[in-house]
C-alpha cells in the first residue's frame, strides 16, 4: 500500500514554467517580460519554501513535545511497576490531602 507521501497529487504535474512552453512565440515576446515572469515565479517559490520550513519547524516542535510526554509517561509506568503490595499486585501510591477543620 502506498503512503501519503508516495501518492501523486496536483503539485507533481509539470507546469508551463517547468516545461518551458510559452503562448507567445520567442520572436514576438520581450526579454523584459520573460525576466519579469521568471522573477515572479522565483519569488513565489521562495515564499513557498519559507512556508514549508515554517511548517517543518512547527511539526518538529510538536514531535519533540510528544517525545517528552512519552518519556514522562514511560518513567511513570516504570515507577508504578516497581511499587508492589500483597501478592505482587501493582498499585498506585496513595494521594495525600490536607484536611482543615
MOQUI-V314225 format. One line per field, one symbol per residue. psi: psi as a letter, one per 40 degrees, with the letter a starting at -180 (. if undefined). A space follows every 10 residues. Layout:
psi = ???
//
This chain:
psi = hiiddehiad eehhidddde iidhiddeii dddddddddd dddddddddd dddddddddd dddddddddd dddddddddd ddhiahffhh iiiihihhhh .
//
